[in-house]
Amino acid sequence: MSGFETKAIHEGATPDAATGAVALPLYESAAFAYPTAEGLASVFAGKEFGYVYSRIANPTVTAFERKMTALEEGFGSLAVSSGMAAIATAVFALAIPGDEIVASKSLFGGTLSFFNGLVKRQGIVTVYVDATDIAAYAAAVTERTRLIFVETIGNPKLDVPDIASIANVARAHNVPLVVDGTLSTPYLFKAKDAGAALVIHSATKYITGNGTAIGGVIVDCGTYDWGKSPNATLRTSAAKAGASAFLSVARKEIVTNTGNCLSPLNAFLHYLGLETLALRMERHCGNAQLLADHLSRHSKVTSVNYPGLASNPDHNVADRQFNGRFGGVVTVTLGTSDAARACINNLRLAKNLANVGDAKTLVIHPASTIYRDTPAEEMRTAGVSDDMIRVSVGIETIDDIIADFDAALTKV
Ligand SMILES: Cc1ncc(COP(=O)(O)O)c(C=O)c1O
């Protein structure tokens, strides 16, 4: 199987051997029975593989992990309870107190809050750089740096760093590059080909595609030699588990012990969502481009930010990196905070809520919601202004989306 769409539909699981069911079986079972005490003991001892307890692993969750691995063409995956859980699991598997993270400034608000709160209180310092300033990454790396973290498309700044160049910096310093590919998805961007070590996704977004489930996943691209990691736990793990070192530590030490596992029902929904990811992303990207073009010409709109606009500073990098597609999120500024909120209040089709990547068009006023507790300067560097609306462009008929914005803007 080589085509993305074919893998999206067929990889992950085969028809159920017992019943012939072709839809993925949903194993809503907390635990798995064994006929003998010796049999269960043997699985616990790691002598043979078997499912034991769904906090550790579950067959429906495994199917989602396998489909993600196939789509990313990676080494293996670990599914967890949310995108934030994926970030937390990756960070705490890679870094210990005294270590450092080099991260882009323009990250999702929840990630910034995590790095500046709990991660900092654990004694792990984050050094921020401008996402697109490649030299700044190299300058920020020290001997204590344990990961470089960037978003493929910054949410909501929508800046697009050149991931392959950042991966070169990471490789030169033997530091794993962790990319958050939530807004690009494996359909637009193959993290492995760019040289990332790990790619994480909030499966809540485009992967599911309809806003029905919270989940996350970490894919090990298989590009980083964990046996040479500066992290002693990962080196020890590599001596036993080889290339599975990271996934083994993340599953056993973090997911199993903190319990941030993915529920089988959510894995089922993510798995089904992936089957149509390619079709949906084509429509999301097409609609976003048409809406961005239209709003750029609108007299009530001060500015439009979308990597698909030729005037965007990251247009060429995005064009090359995402193969002529630019994602489904657009931001617009309307001059004042009142105008931004009035526009949102007058939209009928677009829903005002805190999410992206739904089939439905979604909007939010980030400054008064996601970033309300973020210091002004940090908010500015994350690309958020008071007069800005973030639009996650859905897959409805584009004429209806445009008509909704036109009608709302006449009342601003
Ligand atoms: C880029 C990005 N990463 C991570 C997350 C966190 O994902 P979740 O809400 O599934 O925890 C989000 C959520 O909006 C996001 O936009």
The ligand as an SDF file (V2000), in Angstrom:
LIG
                    3D

 16 16  0  0  0  0  0  0  0  0999 V2000
   -1.4510   23.3620   17.6820 C   0  0  0  0  0  0  0  0  0  0  0  0
   -2.1250   22.7030   18.8470 C   0  0  0  0  0  0  0  0  0  0  0  0
   -1.4370   21.8260   19.5990 N   0  0  0  0  0  0  0  0  0  0  0  0
   -1.9930   21.2170   20.6610 C   0  0  0  0  0  0  0  0  0  0  0  0
   -3.2920   21.4810   21.0340 C   0  0  0  0  0  0  0  0  0  0  0  0
   -3.8770   20.7940   22.2250 C   0  0  0  0  0  0  0  0  0  0  0  0
   -4.7280   19.7680   21.8160 O   0  0  0  0  0  0  0  0  0  0  0  0
   -5.9140   19.2080   22.7310 P   0  0  0  0  0  0  0  0  0  0  0  0
   -6.9260   20.2850   22.8310 O   0  0  0  0  0  0  0  0  0  0  0  0
   -6.3600   17.9850   22.0010 O   0  0  0  0  0  0  0  0  0  0  0  0
   -5.3120   18.8910   24.0550 O   0  0  0  0  0  0  0  0  0  0  0  0
   -4.0470   22.3830   20.2940 C   0  0  0  0  0  0  0  0  0  0  0  0
   -5.4260   22.6890   20.6840 C   0  0  0  0  0  0  0  0  0  0  0  0
   -6.0440   23.6110   20.1950 O   0  0  0  0  0  0  0  0  0  0  0  0
   -3.4520   23.0080   19.1670 C   0  0  0  0  0  0  0  0  0  0  0  0
   -4.1160   23.8780   18.4170 O   0  0  0  0  0  0  0  0  0  0  0  0
  1  2  1  0
  2  3  1  0
  2 15  2  0
  3  4  2  0
  4  5  1  0
  5  6  1  0
  5 12  2  0
  6  7  1  0
  7  8  1  0
  8  9  2  0
  8 10  1  0
  8 11  1  0
 12 13  1  0
 12 15  1  0
 13 14  2  0
 15 16  1  0
M  END
$$$$
